[in-house]
Amino acid sequence: MTLKEELRMTRSFSSPEEELNLNLQRTVGLLGKPLFRFLKAHGLSLAQYNILRILRGQPERCLPCRQIGLRMVTREPDVTRLLDRLERDGLVERDRSEADRRVVMISITKAGLDLLAELDQPMRGIHKDSLGHLTRAEIRELNRLLVKARQPFLEGEDHE
């Protein structure tokens, strides 16, 4: 089924770029549904899950708040609010930096690490179910094209 048919459009797209943009938005929406449902059942949003994974991936299991915001898959305007909830739930802790008292360091707790460990296998299954119909070569090519499509937008971003 084409995107035009899927969206029940009566007119053609104004350009191939418009069709691609809508196709990407539609695909992200569909791929995200099982992730959102699964994470919601575990008391997390996708952004909160992303923060926990970012922290787990650090050798010291902690980062300054600002660095977390820069590493998010989708840039969230209010990382502080997300961290408030994670801290309230005992999944992260905040501490002032010894070197610079203006810097707030965020670290993942044992409870946060345990929750991620519990979610890892089911998340891999969701990814496999969502994209398992593509060959490895198709996945590599799609990843390559998506990176290429993002490049013009990354030039002005803050990548400290």
Contact map, one row per residue, 1 for C-alpha under 8 A:
1110110000000000000000000000000000000000000000000000000000000000000000000000000000000000000000000000000000000000000000000000000000000000000000000000000000000000
1111110000000000000000000000000000000000000000000000000000000000000000000000000000000000000000000000000000000000000000000000000000000000000000000000000000000000
1111111000000000001000100000000000000000000000000000000000000000000000000000000000000000000000000000000000000000000000000000000000000000000000000000000000000000
0111111111011000000000000000000000000000000000000000000000000000000000000000000000000000000000000000000000000000000000000000000000000000000000000000000000000000
1111111110000000000000000000000000000000000000000000000000000000000000000000000000000000000000000000000000000000000000000000000000000000000000000000000000000000
1111111110000000000000000000000000000000000000000000000000000000000000000000000000000000000000000000000000000000000000000000000000000000000000000000000000000000
0011111110000000000000000000000000000000000000000000000000000000000000000000000000000000000000000000000000000000000000000000000000000000000000000000000000000000
0001111111000000000000000000000000000000000000000000000000000000000000000000000000000000000000000000000000000000000000000000000000000000000000000000000000000000
0001111111110000000000000000000000000000000000000000000000000000000000000000000000000000000000000000000000000000000000000000000000000000000000000000000000000000
0001000111110000000000000000000000000000000000000000000000000000000000000000000000000000000000000000000000000000000000000000000000000000000000000000000000000000
0000000011111000000000000000000000000000000000000000000000000000000000000000000000000000000000000000000000000000000000000000000000000000000000000000000000000000
0001000011111100000000000000000000000000000000000000000000000000000000000000000000000000000000000000000000000000000000000000000000000000000000000000000000000000
0001000000111111011000000000000000000000000000000000000000000000000000000000000000000000000000000000000000000000000000000000000000000000000000000000000000000000
0000000000011111011000000000000000000000000000000000000000000000000000000000000000000000000000000000000000000000000000000000000000000000000000000000000000000000
0000000000001111111000000000000000000000000000000000000000000000000000000000000000000000000000000000000000000000000000000000000000000000000000000000000000000000
0000000000001111111100000000000000000000000000000000000000000000000000000000000000000000000000000000000000000000000000000000000000000000000000000000000000000000
0000000000000011111110000000000000000000000000000000000000000000000000000000000000000000000000000000000000000000000000000000000000000000000000000000000000000000
0000000000001111111111000000000000000000000000000000000000000000000000000000000000000000000000000000000000000000000000000000000000000000000000000000000000000000
0010000000001111111111100000000000000000000000000000000000000000000000000000000000000000000000000000000000000000000000000000000000000000000000000000000000000000
0000000000000001111111110000000000000000000000000000000000000000000000000000000000000000000000000000000000000000000000000000000000000000000000000000000000000000
0000000000000000111111111000000000000000000000000000000000000000000000000000000000000000000000000000000000000000000000000000000000000000000000000000000000000000
0000000000000000011111111100000000000000000000000000000000000000000000000000000000000000000000000000000000000000000000000000000000000000000000000000000000000000
0010000000000000001111111110000000000000000000000000000000000000000000000000000000000000000000000000000000000000000000000000000000000000000000000000000000000000
0000000000000000000111111111000000000000000000000000000000000000000000000000000000000000000000000000000000000000000000000000000000000000000000000000000000000000
0000000000000000000011111111100000000000000000000000000000000000000000000000000000000000000000000000000000000000000000000000000000000000000000000000000000000000
0000000000000000000001111111110000000000000000000000000000000000000000000000000000000000000000000000000000000000000000000000000000000000000000000000000000000000
0000000000000000000000111111111000000000000000000000000000000000000000000000000000000000000000000000000000000000000000000000000000000000000000000000000000000000
0000000000000000000000011111111100000000000000000000000000000000000000000000000000000000000000000000000000000000000000000000000000000000000000000000000000000000
0000000000000000000000001111111110000000000000000000000000000000000000000000000000000000000000000000000000000000000000000000000000000000000000000000000000000000
0000000000000000000000000111111110000000000000000000000000000000000000000000000000000000000000000000000000000000000000000000000000000000000000000000000000000000
0000000000000000000000000011111111100000000000000000000000000000000000000000000000000000000000000000000000000000000000000000000001000000000000000000000000000000
0000000000000000000000000001111111110000000000000000000000000000000000000000000000000000000000000000000000000000000000000000000000000000000000000000000000000000
0000000000000000000000000000111111111000000000000000000000000000000000000000000000000000000000000000000000000000000000000000000000000000000000000000000000000000
0000000000000000000000000000001111111100000000000000000000000000000000000000000000000000000000000000000000000000000000000000010000000000000000000000000000000000
0000000000000000000000000000001111111110000001000000000000000000000000000000000000000000000000000000000000000000000000000010010000000000000000000000000000000000
0000000000000000000000000000000111111111000011000000000000000000000000000000000000000000000000000000000000000000000000000000000000000000000000000000000000000000
0000000000000000000000000000000011111111100000000000000000000000000000000000000000000000000000000000000000000000000000000000000000000000000000000000000000000000
0000000000000000000000000000000001111111110000000000000000000000000000000000000000000000000000000000000000000000000000000000000000000000000000000000000000000000
0000000000000000000000000000000000111111111111001000000000000000000000000000000000000000000000000000000000000000000000000000000000000000000000000000000000000000
0000000000000000000000000000000000011111111110000000000000000000000000000000000000000000000000000000000000000000000000000000000000000000000000000000000000000000
0000000000000000000000000000000000001111111100000000000000000000000000000000000000000000000000000000000000000000000000000000000000000000000000000000000000000000
0000000000000000000000000000000000000111111100000000000000000000000000000000000000000000000000000000000000000000000000000000000000000000000000000000000000000000
0000000000000000000000000000000000000011111110000000000000000000000000000000000000000000000000000000000000000000000000000000000000000000000000000000000000000000
0000000000000000000000000000000000000011111111011000000000000000000000000000000000000000000000000000000000000000000000000000000000000000000000000000000000000000
0000000000000000000000000000000000010011001111111000000000000000000000000000000000000000000000000000000000000000000000000000000000000000000000000000000000000000
0000000000000000000000000000000000110010000111111100000000000000000000000000000000000000000000000000000000000000000000000000000000000000000000000000000000000000
0000000000000000000000000000000000000000000011111110000000000000000000010101000001000000000000000000000000000000000000000000000000000000000000000000000000000000
0000000000000000000000000000000000000000000111111111000000000000000000000000000001100100000000000000000000000000000000000000000000000000000000000000000000000000
0000000000000000000000000000000000000010000111111111100000000000000000000000000000000000000000000000000000000000000000000000000000000000000000000000000000000000
0000000000000000000000000000000000000000000001111111110000000000000000011000000000000000000000000000000000000000000000000000000000000000000000000000000000000000
0000000000000000000000000000000000000000000000111111111000000000000100010000000000000000000000000000000000000000000000000000000000000000000000000000000000000000
0000000000000000000000000000000000000000000000011111111100000000000000000000000000000000001100000000000000010001100100000000000000000000000000000000000000000000
0000000000000000000000000000000000000000000000001111111110000000000000000000000000000000000000000000000000000000000100000000000000000000000000000000000000000000
0000000000000000000000000000000000000000000000000111111111000000000100110000000000000000000000000000000000000000000000000000000000000000000000000000000000000000
0000000000000000000000000000000000000000000000000011111111001110000100000000000000000000000000000000000001110000000000000000000000000000000000000000000000000000
0000000000000000000000000000000000000000000000000001111111101100000000000000000000000000000000000000000000010000100000000000000000000000000000000000000000000000
0000000000000000000000000000000000000000000000000000111111101000000000000000000000000000000000000000000000000000000000000000000000000000000000000000000000000000
0000000000000000000000000000000000000000000000000000011111111110000000000000000000000000000000000000000000000000000000000000000000000000000000000000000000000000
0000000000000000000000000000000000000000000000000000000111111100000000000000000000000000000000000000000000000000000000000000000000000000000000000000000000000000
0000000000000000000000000000000000000000000000000000000001111100000000000000000000000000000000000000000000000000000000000000000000000000000000000000000000000000
0000000000000000000000000000000000000000000000000000001111111110000000000000000000000000000000000000000000110000000000000000000000000000000000000000000000000000
0000000000000000000000000000000000000000000000000000001101111111000000000000000000000000000000000000000011110000000000000000000000000000000000000000000000000000
0000000000000000000000000000000000000000000000000000001001001111101100000000000000000000000000000000000011100000000000000000000000000000000000000000000000000000
0000000000000000000000000000000000000000000000000000000000000111111100000000000000000000000000000000001111000000000000000000000000000000000000000000000000000000
0000000000000000000000000000000000000000000000000000000000000011111110000000001100000000000000000000001111000000000000000000000000000000000000000000000000000000
0000000000000000000000000000000000000000000000000000000000000001111111000000000000000000000000000000000000000000000000000000000000000000000000000000000000000000
0000000000000000000000000000000000000000000000000000000000000011111111100000000000000000000000000000000000000000000000000000000000000000000000000000000000000001
0000000000000000000000000000000000000000000000000010011000000011111111110000000000000000000000000000000000000000000000000000000000000000000000000000000000000000
0000000000000000000000000000000000000000000000000000000000000000111111110011001000000000000000000000000000000000000000000000000000000000000000000000000000000000
0000000000000000000000000000000000000000000000000000000000000000011111110010000000000000000000000000000000000000000000000000000000000000000000000000000000000111
0000000000000000000000000000000000000000000000000000010000000000001111111000000000000000000000000000000000000000000000000000000000000000000000000000000000000000
0000000000000000000000000000000000000000000000100110010000000000000111111111000000000000000000000000000000000000000000000000000000000000000000000000000000000000
0000000000000000000000000000000000000000000000000100000000000000000000111110000000000000000000000000000000000000000000000000000000000000000000000000000000000000
0000000000000000000000000000000000000000000000100000000000000000000000011111000000000000000000000000000000000000000000000000000000000000000000000000000000000000
0000000000000000000000000000000000000000000000000000000000000000000011011111100000000000000000000000000000000000000000000000000000000000000000000000000000000000
0000000000000000000000000000000000000000000000100000000000000000000010010111111000000000000000000000000000000000000000000000000000000000000000000000000000000000
0000000000000000000000000000000000000000000000000000000000000000000000000011111000000000000000000000000000000000000000000000000000000000000000000000000000000000
0000000000000000000000000000000000000000000000000000000000000000000000000001111111000000000000000000000000000000000000000000000000000000000000000000000000000000
0000000000000000000000000000000000000000000000000000000000000000100010000001111111100000000000000000000000000000000000000000000000000000000000000000000000000000
0000000000000000000000000000000000000000000000000000000000000000100000000000011111110000000000000000000000000000000000000000000000000000000000000000000000000000
0000000000000000000000000000000000000000000000000000000000000000000000000000011111111000000000000000000000000000000000000000000000000000000000000000000000000000
0000000000000000000000000000000000000000000000110000000000000000000000000000011111111100000000000000000000000000000000000000000000000000000000000000000000000000
0000000000000000000000000000000000000000000000010000000000000000000000000000001111111110000100000000000000000000000000000000000000000000000000000000000000000000
0000000000000000000000000000000000000000000000000000000000000000000000000000000111111111000000000000000000000000000000000000000000000000000000000000000000000000
0000000000000000000000000000000000000000000000000000000000000000000000000000000011111111100000000000000000000000000000000000000000000000000000000000000000000000
0000000000000000000000000000000000000000000000010000000000000000000000000000000001111111111100000000000000000000000000000000000000000000000000000000000000000000
0000000000000000000000000000000000000000000000000000000000000000000000000000000000111111111111000000000000000000000000000000000000000000000000000000000000000000
0000000000000000000000000000000000000000000000000000000000000000000000000000000000011111111000000000000000000000000000000000000000000000000000000000000000000000
0000000000000000000000000000000000000000000000000000000000000000000000000000000000001111111100000000000000000000000000000000000000000000000000000000000000000000
0000000000000000000000000000000000000000000000000000000000000000000000000000000000000111111110000000000000001011000000000000000000000000000000000000000000000000
0000000000000000000000000000000000000000000000000001000000000000000000000000000000000111111110000000000000011111100000000000000000000000000000000000000000000000
0000000000000000000000000000000000000000000000000001000000000000000000000000000000100110111111000000000001111001000000000000000000000000000000000000000000000000
0000000000000000000000000000000000000000000000000000000000000000000000000000000000000010011111100000000001111000000000000000000000000000000000000000000000000000
0000000000000000000000000000000000000000000000000000000000000000000000000000000000000010000111110000000111100000000000000000000000000000000000000000000000000000
0000000000000000000000000000000000000000000000000000000000000000000000000000000000000000000011111000000111000000000000000000000000000000000000000000000000000000
0000000000000000000000000000000000000000000000000000000000000000000000000000000000000000000001111101111110000000000000000000000000000000000000000000000000000000
0000000000000000000000000000000000000000000000000000000000000000000000000000000000000000000000111111111110000000000000000000000000000000000000000000000000000000
0000000000000000000000000000000000000000000000000000000000000000000000000000000000000000000000011111100000000000000000000000000000000000000000000000000000000000
0000000000000000000000000000000000000000000000000000000000000000000000000000000000000000000000001111100000000000000000000000000000000000000000000000000000000000
0000000000000000000000000000000000000000000000000000000000000000000000000000000000000000000000011111111000000000000000000000000000000000000000000000000000000000
0000000000000000000000000000000000000000000000000000000000000000000000000000000000000000000000011111111100000000000000000000000000000000000000000000000000000000
0000000000000000000000000000000000000000000000000000000000000000000000000000000000000000000000011001111100000000000000000000000000000000000000000000000000000000
0000000000000000000000000000000000000000000000000000000000000001100000000000000000000000000000011001111110000000000000000000000000000000000000000000000000000000
0000000000000000000000000000000000000000000000000000000000000001100000000000000000000000000001111000111111000000000000000000000000000000000000000000000000000000
0000000000000000000000000000000000000000000000000000000000000111100000000000000000000000000001111000001111100000000000000000000000000000000000000000000000000000
0000000000000000000000000000000000000000000000000000001000000111100000000000000000000000000111100000000111110000000000000000000000000000000000000000000000000000
0000000000000000000000000000000000000000000000000000001000001110000000000000000000000000000111000000000011111000000000000000000000000000000000000000000000000000
0000000000000000000000000000000000000000000000000001001100001100000000000000000000000000001110000000000001111111100000000000000000000000000000000000000000000000
0000000000000000000000000000000000000000000000000000000000000000000000000000000000000000011110000000000000111111100000000000000000000000000000000000000000000000
0000000000000000000000000000000000000000000000000000000000000000000000000000000000000000001000000000000000011111110000000000000000000000000000000000000000000000
0000000000000000000000000000000000000000000000000000000000000000000000000000000000000000011000000000000000011111111000000000000000000000000000000000000000000000
0000000000000000000000000000000000000000000000000001000000000000000000000000000000000000011100000000000000011111111100000000000000000000000000000000000000000000
0000000000000000000000000000000000000000000000000001000100000000000000000000000000000000001000000000000000011111111110000000000000000000000000000000000000000000
0000000000000000000000000000000000000000000000000000000000000000000000000000000000000000000000000000000000000111111111000000000000000000000000000000000000000000
0000000000000000000000000000000000000000000000000000000000000000000000000000000000000000000000000000000000000011111111100000000000000000000000000000000000000000
0000000000000000000000000000000000000000000000000001100000000000000000000000000000000000000000000000000000000001111111110000000000000000000000000000000000000000
0000000000000000000000000000000000000000000000000000000000000000000000000000000000000000000000000000000000000000111111111000000000000000000000000000000000000000
0000000000000000000000000000000000000000000000000000000000000000000000000000000000000000000000000000000000000000011111111100000000000000000000000000000000000000
0000000000000000000000000000000000000000000000000000000000000000000000000000000000000000000000000000000000000000001111111110000000000000000000000000000000000000
0000000000000000000000000000000000000000000000000000000000000000000000000000000000000000000000000000000000000000000111111111000000000000000000000000000000000000
0000000000000000000000000000000000000000000000000000000000000000000000000000000000000000000000000000000000000000000011111111100000000000000000000000000000000000
0000000000000000000000000000000000000000000000000000000000000000000000000000000000000000000000000000000000000000000001111111110000000000000000000000000000000000
0000000000000000000000000000000000100000000000000000000000000000000000000000000000000000000000000000000000000000000000111111111000000000000000000000000000000000
0000000000000000000000000000000000000000000000000000000000000000000000000000000000000000000000000000000000000000000000011111111100000000000000000000000000000000
0000000000000000000000000000000000000000000000000000000000000000000000000000000000000000000000000000000000000000000000001111111110000000000000000000000000000000
0000000000000000000000000000000001100000000000000000000000000000000000000000000000000000000000000000000000000000000000000111111111000000000000000000000000000000
0000000000000000000000000000000000000000000000000000000000000000000000000000000000000000000000000000000000000000000000000011111111110000000000000000000000000000
0000000000000000000000000000000000000000000000000000000000000000000000000000000000000000000000000000000000000000000000000001111111110000000000000000000000000000
0000000000000000000000000000000000000000000000000000000000000000000000000000000000000000000000000000000000000000000000000000111111111000000000000000000000000000
0000000000000000000000000000001000000000000000000000000000000000000000000000000000000000000000000000000000000000000000000000011111111000000000000000000000000000
0000000000000000000000000000000000000000000000000000000000000000000000000000000000000000000000000000000000000000000000000000001111111100000000000000000000000000
0000000000000000000000000000000000000000000000000000000000000000000000000000000000000000000000000000000000000000000000000000001111111110000000000000000000000000
0000000000000000000000000000000000000000000000000000000000000000000000000000000000000000000000000000000000000000000000000000000011111110000000000000000000000000
0000000000000000000000000000000000000000000000000000000000000000000000000000000000000000000000000000000000000000000000000000000000111111011000000000000000000000
0000000000000000000000000000000000000000000000000000000000000000000000000000000000000000000000000000000000000000000000000000000000011111111000000000000000000000
0000000000000000000000000000000000000000000000000000000000000000000000000000000000000000000000000000000000000000000000000000000000000111111100000000000000000000
0000000000000000000000000000000000000000000000000000000000000000000000000000000000000000000000000000000000000000000000000000000000000011111110000000000000000000
0000000000000000000000000000000000000000000000000000000000000000000000000000000000000000000000000000000000000000000000000000000000000111111111000000000000000000
0000000000000000000000000000000000000000000000000000000000000000000000000000000000000000000000000000000000000000000000000000000000000111111111100000000000000000
0000000000000000000000000000000000000000000000000000000000000000000000000000000000000000000000000000000000000000000000000000000000000001111111110000000000000000
0000000000000000000000000000000000000000000000000000000000000000000000000000000000000000000000000000000000000000000000000000000000000000111111111000000000000000
0000000000000000000000000000000000000000000000000000000000000000000000000000000000000000000000000000000000000000000000000000000000000000011111111100000000000000
0000000000000000000000000000000000000000000000000000000000000000000000000000000000000000000000000000000000000000000000000000000000000000001111111110000000000000
0000000000000000000000000000000000000000000000000000000000000000000000000000000000000000000000000000000000000000000000000000000000000000000111111111000000000000
0000000000000000000000000000000000000000000000000000000000000000000000000000000000000000000000000000000000000000000000000000000000000000000011111111100000000000
0000000000000000000000000000000000000000000000000000000000000000000000000000000000000000000000000000000000000000000000000000000000000000000001111111110000000000
0000000000000000000000000000000000000000000000000000000000000000000000000000000000000000000000000000000000000000000000000000000000000000000000111111111000000000
0000000000000000000000000000000000000000000000000000000000000000000000000000000000000000000000000000000000000000000000000000000000000000000000011111111000000000
0000000000000000000000000000000000000000000000000000000000000000000000000000000000000000000000000000000000000000000000000000000000000000000000001111111100000000
0000000000000000000000000000000000000000000000000000000000000000000000000000000000000000000000000000000000000000000000000000000000000000000000000111111111000000
0000000000000000000000000000000000000000000000000000000000000000000000000000000000000000000000000000000000000000000000000000000000000000000000000011111111100000
0000000000000000000000000000000000000000000000000000000000000000000000000000000000000000000000000000000000000000000000000000000000000000000000000000111111100000
0000000000000000000000000000000000000000000000000000000000000000000000000000000000000000000000000000000000000000000000000000000000000000000000000000011111111000
0000000000000000000000000000000000000000000000000000000000000000000000000000000000000000000000000000000000000000000000000000000000000000000000000000011111111000
0000000000000000000000000000000000000000000000000000000000000000000000000000000000000000000000000000000000000000000000000000000000000000000000000000001111111000
0000000000000000000000000000000000000000000000000000000000000000000000000000000000000000000000000000000000000000000000000000000000000000000000000000000011111100
0000000000000000000000000000000000000000000000000000000000000000000000000000000000000000000000000000000000000000000000000000000000000000000000000000000011111110
0000000000000000000000000000000000000000000000000000000000000000000001000000000000000000000000000000000000000000000000000000000000000000000000000000000000011111
0000000000000000000000000000000000000000000000000000000000000000000001000000000000000000000000000000000000000000000000000000000000000000000000000000000000001111
0000000000000000000000000000000000000000000000000000000000000000001001000000000000000000000000000000000000000000000000000000000000000000000000000000000000000111
